[in-house]
Amino acid sequence: MEDEIKRVCRLQRDDELTFPHFYIVSASAGSGKTYTLCMRVCQFLLSKCIQYNDLSNILALTFTKNAANEMKQRILEWLKKISLGLLSEKDKNNLIELLSLSFEEIVVRSEKIIDLIFNNFYEFQVSTIDSFMSKIFKVMPFETNILASNIKIDIEEIIDFAIDKFIQEIDFLELEEFIKVISLNNFISFNPKEDLKKNLLTLLNLENKKLGYFKENKDIELTLDKVKLLMKNLALLAEESLKRNFKLNGKIKEENFYKIIEKLKKPEKNIINVIKSIYKTFPFNKENGDDYIHLKSEWEKNISEIYAYLPILSQIRFQPYIKLFSKFKLSLENCYKDLGAVYIGNMNKMIFENLNEENIVKVQFCLGSHIYHILIDEFQDTDEVQWACIKKFCDDLLSRNGSVFTVGDIKQSIYSFRGADYKIMKETIEKPIKNTFLLSLEKNFRTDGVIIENIKNFFQKNISDKVLETNNISGLKDFTQLPSEERKSSGFFKSQIVFFDEPEDKEILGNKDIKVGTLKTELLNLVYELSKRYKLSDIAVLARSNSQVNLVAMWLIENGYNVVSESSMDIRDRKIIQEIISLLKFIESPTDNLNFSIFILGKIMNKIFFDNNTSQDEIREFIFLNRNKNLFNSFKNNYINLWNEYFKEIYFKSGHISMYSLIVLIYSTFKIPENFPEESAYLVKLLEIISEIESKGYVDVNKLLYLIEKDKNEFFKVEISNFTDAIKLMTVHKAKGLEFPVVINVIDAENNYALLDKKKLDYNFFIYEEKTNSEISKNLLSLLHITKEMAQKNNFLNEIFCAKEVDCILDDLNLLYVAMTRAKFELYNFICVKKIKNSESLYNLEREAGEKRNVIDFRANKFEFDNFKVDCESLSEPLDIEKNWKKKDIASIKRGILFHKILERIRYKEDLLNLDNITELYKDDIELFEPEIARKISSIVMNEQFSKFFSSLNEVFTEVNFIDKRGNLFRIDRLVIEKDTIYVVDYKTSLKEYYKNFEREYYLRQIKFYMKVVKSFYRKNTIGIILDIDNMSQEIIKDG
């Protein structure tokens, strides 16, 4: 029986809670979702009046490892701050409101909980849903007959192998029938093998996200026979009407009508196309007499029957794949078995089908915990199978007076392509069980008020018609978000129309003067302006697709900006690395004309040719004229000087020196780091990879080339540190859950259902799940091919088609919402089109409001060691959770970090004039750890013995990150360069005498190492300085 949902305006205090209960928190962007989840966990752990609240009784589930780690870290940080008295007044008051304890009691309990977590960390259950399901699966061998030791999560190589093996072993006649059927349905495949492989994988992924199973429809052949008979009836009716001299409807051409009759008589080919060509209404003009009435009635009756069969006929296109799919699944399982593994891509479904009341208890026993309270993050992103499994646990714990706490936001449901189903959260709200509470978080702690107001106007006024087309499913029409009072009037919002490039239909302009810029020009101008007010790392550019992200990344890099892009993390995607690989391939095989051509036509050699007055056109002509010869020999003969200077040493040393030395030689010979400083991170990563390969005993370049071709893991991914001063580029999907001071959105209007009416859906298949209430029979999945034209002929298909249209609009509305709600201070939306005609309906979206922020220019200093560009920015240092920290230890570390951060901003004495603005950035930490920091900083900078370290007569760099010859990354607090001497300065705080003695040797080794590396780069006299901030003293370490 459904109950009314209880709406609450805050989390209830522990002594107000009634059990069992189901809590749903609807958390708009920036409203403190993670904060609320962590508060809830802390409330339950610390409470004295909540039953079954041991560590092992509470389970928190998230969707990503990062989110799980963040939640763990936040909870531990909260507990530490409570026990150490470091909570802000606001957080302290929030906590007191949730617990019926005095704060002194809360502190005591938090200390005990911290000890409990560190002594029993395995009981601290914050994990991803996938990780939790995997644990369940491994303790269910009594139902699945699988040994836990044999269980392996999906291995891509095994799946690829299974598909290839299946295609090789498939019966020739079966494959021939498959090709014949798909060609009959106007589905021409130029590579049937690859097409089959792709579609089998698609079916596998689709089925694993649904409770049902794909099954061959045995009714199709019978239905086809019936439809063909009905079509022949139509042909007879048409011929009979013509015999009676009925006149065709004026819009119908006679020659076309006779063609249709022939198709109806022999409907052997694509039957769906024949149905599309049939006239729904009787195609003859109205006549008097019973014959006309009879023939018209029979025509409409036959048409109606044909349309009734459309749901089955719409399965024809995909039926060849479905037919082979069940055999493929068996082949896949056998391949895993042959390789000593088990395929568990459908792990969640197997759990669901085997999980009952009895073995839920067994599972919890085997897991070593009895769960009473479940918390679920990103509830709107759960898929059908995940929720079906988790719901069984929820039902069980609710029957034992437990609780369920879910947090989500339907407005941020953007993962439907992965199977996420927002309807689960919606239905939970609309059909609540007993004791269900709904808490809506309406205050926005992330974004300035002007931005919030304009985002609301965008959805609730500018495109409200599109929101209403979805029946306001996600709540965008009437959502409320309130900024904090002090930020109510701040913030900057701008939306403008731009063309991706020159408009494709610019001829329609005629003499009209429409001034609309191109995306590249407008974006680069904006970034230039922003870079004067913000660090580059404060700026994020978001786009819908990786291809758009890569395009923007290319523009920015070409203009000298550092970028961090998810899609550019793999060094194999970098053009310069690809050219180096081509050079290596040529060196390994000198007759390889292709790779030699790629290298000499690339960017690396283009720089060399330019310096030597050789044009690319000349090189292209050289390649063409020598295409049938050995290019390497021809190049050596025609460009002997270039060969001797750039290729000879590399060519003859290859095979006689290490891979690492060979790559370093290539770098230096072709001046790659110097010519392409923006590629430094990727060049260093290549050296790291080679170093790792060599450490495992591989010295052959072929091993590197093999890994480059075959490796599918994270081996070639660059980990960009948080302190890199670079513009962040990513897709909107990757940006979900993140926030940035400035956001620039690249919005592809022509591929967004929420902005422009698209004539047809991009989808050509629709999944229909026929649900059964039986415990024994399983749901059946059907894959339907539906066009808008077909949908209009059948109500069942129309419902499916219209639902998909709504979902497409909803997905794109939500994508816009997520993109716009990442910004803290400034938001820029470039609404991009390719055609002028598409821009005309979008001008109402252009808007500019608010004031730009006057940010102090704290951009990272940059300098170069040899050819490597180094970015220098502050590094955040999180507390180490594995150490038993005491209050004074943590305060000391935080205080030290604070001094580092402020001194980073002060290069010269003159910067003290800006000290008030600098300290304002860290005012909360200053109040907690060092109220007198401004005075102390001034004393240090103005102290005569330290004067050279802050003198504008010297070159000064702060928080310098540098790379040694092995590619390792280090950091120096301050580097001071005089004419003949370099000072390497390392700050220390809170150095007591015993502490100095204990760690002095370590500090000396550290700074001597820094001096050695700096000297190897700069080749100047180097002096190390350990600067004791608290005692206003220095220890000088001389070179040698």
SVG drawing of the C-alpha trace seen along z (x, -y; Angstrom):
<svg xmlns="http://www.w3.org/2000/svg" viewBox="-25 -48 108 74">
<polyline fill="none" stroke="black" stroke-width="0.4" points="0.0,0.0 1.4,-3.4 1.8,-6.1 2.0,-9.8 5.6,-11.0 6.7,-13.2 8.4,-16.3 11.1,-17.7 13.2,-20.8 16.2,-19.4 17.9,-16.2 16.1,-15.0 17.9,-14.7 18.9,-11.2 16.2,-11.1 13.5,-12.2 14.2,-9.4 11.7,-6.6 12.7,-3.2 12.4,-1.7 12.5,-4.7 13.4,-5.5 15.0,-8.9 15.2,-10.5 17.4,-13.7 16.8,-15.6 20.1,-17.6 20.4,-20.2 23.8,-21.0 26.1,-22.7 23.7,-22.1 26.1,-20.0 25.2,-16.5 28.5,-14.9 28.4,-17.1 24.9,-15.8 25.9,-12.1 29.0,-12.5 26.9,-14.3 24.5,-11.4 27.2,-8.8 28.8,-10.8 25.4,-11.2 24.7,-7.4 28.3,-6.5 28.3,-9.0 24.7,-8.6 23.8,-6.8 20.1,-6.4 20.3,-4.9 20.3,-1.1 22.6,1.1 25.0,-1.7 28.3,0.2 30.8,-0.5 30.0,2.9 26.2,2.1 26.5,-0.9 27.1,-0.6 27.6,-3.6 27.5,-3.1 28.7,-5.4 29.3,-5.0 33.0,-5.7 36.2,-5.0 36.9,-8.7 33.6,-9.4 34.0,-6.5 37.5,-7.7 36.3,-11.3 33.5,-10.2 35.9,-8.1 38.3,-11.1 35.5,-13.5 34.1,-11.3 37.6,-10.8 38.4,-14.5 35.1,-15.3 35.8,-12.9 39.4,-14.2 38.3,-17.8 35.7,-16.9 38.2,-15.2 40.9,-17.8 38.6,-20.8 39.1,-22.1 35.5,-22.2 34.3,-25.6 31.4,-27.1 29.0,-26.4 29.9,-22.7 29.9,-22.4 26.4,-23.8 25.2,-21.6 26.5,-18.5 25.0,-19.5 21.6,-19.9 21.7,-16.2 22.8,-14.6 21.2,-14.5 24.6,-14.7 26.7,-17.5 29.7,-18.5 32.0,-17.1 30.4,-13.7 30.6,-14.0 34.3,-14.6 34.9,-11.6 32.8,-9.3 34.6,-10.6 38.0,-9.7 36.7,-6.2 35.3,-5.9 38.6,-7.0 40.4,-4.3 37.8,-1.8 38.1,-2.7 41.9,-2.5 41.9,0.8 39.1,2.3 39.4,0.5 37.8,3.3 34.6,2.7 34.5,-0.9 32.1,-0.1 32.2,-2.9 32.5,-1.4 31.3,-1.5 28.2,0.4 30.2,2.6 32.7,3.4 29.9,4.3 28.2,6.5 31.4,8.3 31.9,9.1 28.3,10.5 29.0,12.6 32.1,14.1 30.3,15.4 27.5,17.0 29.1,20.1 26.4,22.3 23.9,20.8 26.1,20.2 28.5,23.1 31.4,20.9 34.6,21.1 35.5,17.7 39.2,18.2 38.2,18.5 36.2,15.4 37.5,12.7 35.8,9.5 35.3,9.0 38.6,9.2 38.3,7.3 40.9,9.5 38.9,12.7 35.7,11.1 37.5,10.1 38.9,13.6 35.5,15.2 33.9,13.1 36.6,13.9 36.4,17.6 32.6,17.6 32.7,15.9 35.3,18.4 33.3,21.4 29.9,20.3 28.2,22.5 28.7,21.1 25.1,21.6 24.0,19.8 26.3,16.8 25.1,16.8 21.5,16.7 22.4,13.9 23.9,11.8 20.9,12.5 18.4,11.4 20.1,8.2 20.5,7.3 16.8,8.0 16.0,5.4 18.0,2.6 20.8,3.0 23.8,3.3 27.0,4.2 30.4,3.8 32.1,5.7 29.7,8.3 32.2,9.7 33.0,6.4 29.3,5.5 28.3,8.7 31.1,8.3 30.0,4.8 26.3,5.7 26.9,8.8 28.8,6.7 26.0,4.1 23.5,6.8 25.6,8.1 25.9,4.7 22.2,4.0 21.1,7.3 23.4,7.0 21.7,3.7 18.2,5.1 16.4,7.8 15.2,9.5 16.8,11.6 16.9,11.3 15.1,14.3 14.5,15.1 10.9,14.3 9.4,17.5 6.2,15.6 8.0,13.6 7.8,16.1 4.1,16.8 3.4,13.0 5.2,12.4 3.0,15.0 -0.1,13.3 1.0,9.8 1.9,11.0 -1.6,12.5 -3.1,9.2 -0.9,7.3 -2.1,9.6 -5.7,8.8 -4.9,5.1 -3.5,5.7 -6.8,7.5 -8.9,4.7 -6.9,2.1 -7.3,4.1 -11.0,4.6 -11.5,0.9 -9.7,0.0 -11.9,2.5 -14.9,0.7 -13.4,-2.6 -13.0,-4.2 -10.9,-7.4 -7.7,-7.6 -7.3,-10.4 -6.0,-13.5 -2.7,-13.4 -1.8,-9.9 0.0,-9.4 -1.3,-6.4 2.2,-5.0 3.2,-5.0 0.0,-3.3 0.6,-0.4 4.1,0.0 2.6,0.3 0.2,3.0 3.2,5.0 5.0,4.7 1.8,5.8 1.5,8.9 5.1,10.0 6.2,8.5 9.3,10.7 11.9,7.9 11.9,5.3 8.4,5.6 8.6,2.6 9.3,0.3 6.3,1.8 4.1,1.0 5.4,-2.6 4.3,-3.0 0.7,-1.7 -2.0,-4.4 -3.6,-4.3 -7.0,-5.6 -8.8,-4.1 -6.9,-5.7 -10.0,-6.3 -12.3,-9.2 -15.7,-8.7 -18.3,-6.9 -21.9,-6.2 -23.0,-2.6 -22.4,0.5 -19.4,1.6 -17.4,-1.5 -18.4,-1.1 -17.5,2.6 -14.1,2.1 -13.3,-0.9 -14.2,1.0 -12.1,4.1 -9.1,1.9 -9.2,0.2 -9.8,3.5 -6.7,5.0 -4.6,1.9 -5.6,2.0 -4.6,5.6 -1.2,5.0 -0.6,2.1 -1.5,4.3 1.4,6.6 4.0,3.8 5.3,4.5 6.4,7.9 7.5,6.7 9.7,4.0 11.8,6.8 12.8,8.2 15.9,6.0 17.7,7.1 16.4,10.7 19.4,12.1 21.6,10.8 19.2,12.0 19.2,15.5 23.0,15.7 23.2,14.0 22.2,16.9 24.8,19.2 27.4,16.5 26.8,16.3 27.4,20.0 30.6,19.6 31.7,16.8 31.2,18.8 33.2,21.7 36.1,19.4 36.3,18.2 36.3,21.7 39.0,22.7 41.2,19.9 40.4,20.8 38.1,17.8 34.4,17.1 32.4,14.6 30.4,12.5 29.3,9.5 25.8,10.4 27.0,10.7 24.3,8.4 21.5,10.4 22.9,13.6 22.9,12.1 19.3,10.9 18.1,14.2 19.7,16.1 19.2,13.7 16.3,14.6 15.5,14.0 17.4,17.0 20.6,16.4 20.6,12.6 21.4,13.7 24.1,16.1 25.6,13.5 25.8,11.0 27.3,13.7 30.0,14.5 30.7,10.7 31.3,10.5 28.7,7.8 25.0,7.4 23.9,4.3 21.1,2.2 21.7,-1.1 22.3,-1.7 23.3,-5.1 23.2,-5.4 24.9,-8.3 23.7,-9.5 20.5,-7.6 19.3,-8.9 22.1,-7.0 21.3,-3.4 20.3,-1.0 17.4,1.4 19.5,4.5 21.6,2.7 18.5,1.4 16.7,4.7 19.6,6.3 20.1,3.4 16.4,3.2 16.4,6.8 18.9,5.8 16.9,2.6 13.6,4.6 15.5,7.0 17.0,4.3 13.8,2.3 12.0,5.4 14.6,5.4 14.0,1.7 16.9,0.4 17.1,-2.6 17.7,-3.6 19.2,-7.0 19.4,-8.0 20.8,-11.2 20.2,-12.2 18.9,-14.7 16.8,-13.8 18.0,-17.1 21.5,-15.6 20.6,-12.2 22.9,-12.2 24.0,-8.5 21.1,-6.9 23.5,-5.6 25.1,-3.4 21.7,-2.1 21.0,-4.6 17.3,-5.0 16.0,-8.2 12.5,-6.6 13.7,-4.5 14.2,-7.7 11.1,-9.3 8.9,-6.2 10.4,-6.0 9.2,-9.6 5.8,-9.2 5.0,-5.7 6.6,-5.9 6.5,-3.0 5.6,-3.6 7.7,-6.1 9.4,-7.7 10.8,-11.2 11.8,-13.7 14.3,-16.4 15.0,-19.0 18.3,-20.8 17.7,-24.2 20.7,-26.3 23.5,-26.5 27.0,-26.7 28.9,-26.6 27.7,-29.3 27.3,-33.1 23.7,-34.4 23.7,-36.1 24.7,-32.8 22.0,-30.9 19.3,-33.3 20.2,-33.3 20.4,-29.5 16.9,-29.3 15.7,-31.8 17.3,-29.8 15.2,-26.7 12.1,-28.3 11.6,-31.1 13.9,-30.8 13.4,-27.1 10.4,-26.4 8.5,-24.9 11.1,-22.1 10.9,-21.5 7.1,-21.1 7.5,-18.7 9.1,-16.3 6.1,-16.9 8.7,-18.6 9.9,-15.1 13.2,-16.4 11.6,-19.4 13.5,-22.0 10.4,-24.1 10.0,-24.9 13.2,-24.1 14.4,-26.4 18.0,-27.3 19.1,-30.0 22.6,-31.5 24.3,-32.3 23.4,-35.8 26.9,-37.3 27.0,-36.0 23.5,-37.0 24.5,-39.9 27.9,-38.6 28.8,-36.5 28.9,-36.9 26.8,-35.1 27.0,-35.2 25.5,-33.2 26.2,-34.0 25.6,-32.5 28.7,-31.5 29.4,-29.5 31.6,-26.5 33.3,-27.8 32.2,-29.9 28.4,-29.2 27.6,-26.5 24.7,-28.5 26.2,-32.0 24.8,-32.6 21.4,-33.2 22.8,-36.3 22.8,-38.3 23.5,-41.9 22.5,-41.3 25.1,-42.3 24.9,-39.7 27.8,-39.9 28.3,-36.5 31.8,-35.3 33.3,-31.8 33.9,-29.6 37.7,-29.6 38.1,-33.4 35.6,-34.1 37.0,-31.3 40.6,-32.3 39.7,-36.0 37.9,-35.0 40.7,-32.8 43.2,-35.6 41.0,-38.0 40.4,-35.5 44.1,-34.7 44.7,-38.2 42.4,-37.7 42.7,-34.0 45.2,-31.2 44.8,-28.9 43.9,-26.1 40.9,-28.1 39.4,-27.8 37.5,-24.8 36.2,-24.3 33.4,-21.7 32.0,-20.1 29.6,-17.3 32.1,-15.0 35.7,-14.1 36.2,-15.2 35.1,-18.7 37.3,-18.7 40.3,-17.7 39.5,-20.4 39.5,-23.1 42.7,-21.6 44.4,-21.9 43.4,-25.6 44.6,-26.4 47.9,-24.5 48.6,-26.2 48.3,-29.6 50.7,-28.6 48.3,-27.7 48.9,-24.7 45.9,-22.3 44.8,-19.3 42.5,-17.1 41.0,-13.8 41.1,-12.7 44.7,-13.8 46.0,-11.9 47.1,-8.9 50.5,-9.8 49.8,-7.6 47.2,-10.2 49.8,-12.9 51.1,-13.8 54.7,-14.3 54.8,-11.0 53.3,-9.3 56.1,-10.8 58.8,-9.5 57.2,-6.1 57.3,-6.2 61.0,-7.1 61.6,-4.1 59.7,-1.8 61.9,-3.1 65.1,-2.5 64.0,1.1 63.1,1.6 65.1,-0.7 63.0,0.5 59.8,-0.9 59.1,-3.8 55.7,-4.5 57.0,-5.3 60.0,-7.2 57.6,-9.3 55.4,-9.9 58.4,-11.2 59.9,-13.5 56.5,-15.0 55.7,-15.6 56.0,-18.5 59.4,-17.5 61.1,-17.5 59.1,-20.5 61.0,-22.6 64.3,-21.2 63.5,-21.7 62.4,-25.3 65.8,-26.1 67.6,-24.6 65.5,-26.5 63.9,-23.3 60.2,-23.5 57.6,-20.8 56.6,-20.9 60.1,-20.0 60.0,-17.0 56.6,-15.8 57.9,-16.0 61.0,-14.0 58.9,-11.3 56.7,-11.1 59.7,-10.8 61.4,-8.2 58.2,-6.3 59.4,-3.0 62.9,-3.2 64.3,-2.8 63.5,-6.3 66.1,-6.0 69.0,-5.6 67.5,-8.3 67.2,-10.8 70.8,-10.1 72.1,-10.7 70.0,-13.8 70.2,-15.4 73.6,-14.3 74.1,-17.2 70.7,-16.7 71.3,-13.0 74.7,-13.5 73.5,-16.1 70.2,-14.5 69.9,-10.8 73.4,-9.2 74.3,-9.0 70.8,-7.8 70.8,-5.2 74.2,-3.7 73.8,-3.8 70.5,-2.1 70.9,1.4 74.1,0.5 72.7,-1.8 69.7,-1.4 66.2,-2.4 66.2,-5.2 69.5,-6.6 68.2,-6.3 65.1,-8.3 67.1,-11.0 69.4,-11.1 66.4,-11.6 65.0,-14.3 68.3,-16.3 69.2,-15.7 65.9,-17.0 65.5,-19.6 62.0,-18.2 61.5,-19.5 62.8,-22.9 60.6,-23.1 57.5,-21.6 57.5,-22.7 53.8,-22.1 54.5,-18.4 56.8,-18.2 54.5,-16.0 54.1,-13.5 57.8,-13.4 58.6,-12.8 56.0,-10.1 57.5,-8.2 60.8,-8.2 59.1,-6.9 57.5,-4.1 60.8,-3.1 62.5,-3.2 59.9,-0.9 60.1,1.5 63.9,1.6 63.6,2.3 61.7,5.5 64.6,6.7 63.3,5.7 65.9,3.9 64.5,4.3 62.7,1.4 60.3,4.0 58.9,4.5 58.0,0.9 56.5,0.9 54.5,4.0 53.0,2.4 52.2,-0.8 50.1,1.3 48.5,3.7 48.3,2.2 44.7,1.2 45.3,0.3 46.5,-2.9 50.2,-2.3 50.4,-5.1 48.2,-7.6 49.7,-10.8 48.7,-11.6 48.5,-15.4 49.1,-16.7 46.6,-19.1 49.3,-21.8 49.8,-22.0 48.7,-25.5 46.7,-24.5 43.2,-25.0 41.1,-22.0 39.2,-20.5 36.7,-17.6 33.3,-16.4 30.3,-17.4 29.9,-13.8 33.4,-13.8 32.8,-17.2 29.8,-16.0 30.4,-16.4 33.3,-18.9 33.4,-22.6 35.6,-25.4 35.9,-29.1 35.3,-29.8 33.4,-27.5 33.3,-27.9 30.6,-25.7 30.8,-24.7 27.2,-23.8 26.5,-22.0 23.0,-23.4 22.4,-21.4 22.9,-18.1 20.8,-19.1 17.2,-18.1 16.5,-20.8 17.6,-23.7 16.6,-22.8 13.8,-20.6 15.5,-17.6 13.6,-16.0 14.4,-12.5 15.8,-10.7 19.5,-9.6 18.4,-6.2 17.5,-3.3 16.7,-0.8 14.4,-0.7 14.3,1.8 11.0,3.1 10.9,5.2 7.9,7.5 7.7,7.9 6.3,10.9 5.1,11.2 6.2,14.8 9.2,15.8 10.0,18.6 9.7,17.0 12.1,14.2 11.4,10.9 11.7,10.9 13.6,8.2 12.8,7.2 14.9,5.0 12.7,2.9 13.5,0.8 11.0,-2.1 10.8,-5.2 8.5,-8.1 6.4,-7.1 6.0,-3.6 5.2,-4.9 2.3,-6.9 0.7,-3.7 0.6,-1.8 -0.3,-3.0 2.0,-0.6 5.0,-1.7 4.0,-5.3 4.1,-5.1 7.6,-3.6 8.8,-6.2 7.3,-9.2 8.8,-8.0 12.2,-7.8 11.7,-11.4 11.0,-12.6 14.0,-10.8 16.2,-12.4 15.0,-15.9 15.3,-15.2 18.9,-13.9 19.9,-17.0 18.1,-19.3 19.9,-17.6 23.3,-17.8 22.8,-21.6 21.9,-21.9 25.0,-19.9 27.3,-21.9 26.0,-25.3 26.1,-24.4 29.8,-23.7 30.8,-27.4 31.5,-29.2 32.1,-32.8 31.9,-33.2 29.9,-31.2 30.2,-31.5 28.0,-29.6 29.0,-29.4 25.9,-28.2 27.3,-26.8 25.7,-26.3 26.9,-25.5 24.0,-27.1 22.6,-30.6 19.0,-29.4 19.5,-27.4 20.8,-30.5 17.7,-32.6 15.6,-30.8 18.4,-30.9 19.1,-34.6 16.6,-34.9 19.1,-32.8 21.8,-35.5 22.3,-37.1 24.9,-39.0 24.5,-39.7 26.5,-40.6 30.0,-41.8 33.3,-40.1 35.5,-39.2 38.6,-41.3 40.9,-38.4 44.5,-39.1 46.9,-37.8 48.5,-34.8 49.3,-32.9 52.1,-30.3 55.6,-31.4 57.4,-29.6 61.0,-29.0 63.0,-26.4 65.7,-23.9 67.3,-23.0 64.5,-22.3 61.8,-21.2 59.2,-23.8 58.2,-23.6 55.0,-24.9 55.1,-26.1 52.0,-26.3 51.1,-25.3 50.6,-21.7 47.8,-20.8 49.0,-18.3 46.1,-16.2 46.5,-14.7 47.9,-11.2 45.1,-9.0 47.4,-6.1 49.3,-7.9 47.9,-8.3 47.8,-12.1 47.6,-14.2 46.1,-17.6 49.4,-19.4 50.8,-17.3 48.0,-18.2 48.0,-21.9 51.8,-22.0 51.4,-20.5 48.5,-22.8 50.5,-25.8 53.5,-24.8 51.4,-24.5 49.9,-27.9 53.4,-29.5 54.3,-27.8 51.2,-29.0 51.7,-32.6 55.4,-32.7 54.7,-31.2 52.8,-34.4 55.7,-36.7 58.6,-36.7 60.0,-40.1 59.8,-42.5 57.5,-44.7 54.9,-42.0 54.4,-42.8 52.2,-45.6 49.7,-43.0 50.0,-40.9 46.5,-41.8 44.9,-40.5 47.0,-37.4 46.2,-36.6 42.5,-37.2 42.5,-34.1 43.4,-31.9 41.6,-33.8 39.9,-30.6 43.2,-28.7 45.0,-31.8 42.4,-32.1 42.9,-28.5 46.6,-28.0 48.5,-31.3 46.7,-34.6 50.0,-36.5 51.2,-35.2 51.2,-38.6 53.6,-40.0 55.8,-36.9 55.9,-36.9 56.8,-40.6 59.6,-39.9 61.1,-37.2 61.0,-39.1 62.4,-42.3 65.1,-40.4 68.5,-41.5 70.0,-38.0 67.3,-36.8 67.2,-39.9 68.8,-38.3 66.0,-35.7 63.4,-38.4 65.5,-40.9 64.1,-42.1 67.7,-42.3 67.7,-38.5 65.5,-36.1 63.2,-34.4 60.9,-31.4 58.6,-29.9 57.2,-26.4 59.3,-25.1 58.5,-21.7 61.4,-20.2 62.3,-17.0 65.5,-15.0 67.1,-13.1 65.1,-10.0 61.8,-11.9 61.1,-12.1 59.2,-15.2 60.4,-17.2 59.6,-20.5 61.7,-23.4 60.2,-26.0 62.2,-28.9 64.9,-29.2 67.0,-32.4 69.3,-33.0 72.1,-35.6 74.7,-36.3 77.0,-33.4 75.2,-31.6 71.9,-29.8 70.3,-29.5 68.0,-26.5 65.8,-27.5 63.7,-25.1 61.4,-26.4 60.9,-24.6 58.5,-25.4 58.0,-24.2 61.5,-23.0 62.3,-22.2 65.8,-21.2 65.1,-17.5 63.2,-17.5 66.1,-19.2 68.5,-16.6 66.2,-13.7 65.5,-14.8 68.5,-17.0 70.3,-14.3 67.2,-13.7 66.8,-17.4 70.5,-17.6 70.2,-14.7 67.1,-16.2 68.5,-19.7 71.8,-18.3 69.9,-16.2 68.0,-19.3 71.3,-21.2 72.8,-18.4 69.9,-18.3 69.7,-22.1 73.4,-22.3 73.2,-19.6 70.7,-21.8 72.1,-25.3 75.9,-24.5 76.4,-27.3 77.7,-27.4 74.8,-26.2 74.1,-26.9 71.4,-25.3 69.5,-27.1 67.3,-25.5 65.3,-28.5 63.9,-28.1 60.8,-30.4 60.0,-30.3 63.6,-30.8 64.4,-33.3 67.6,-31.5 69.2,-29.7 71.6,-26.8 73.8,-27.2 74.9,-24.1 77.6,-24.7 78.3,-23.0 80.7,-20.0"/>
</svg>
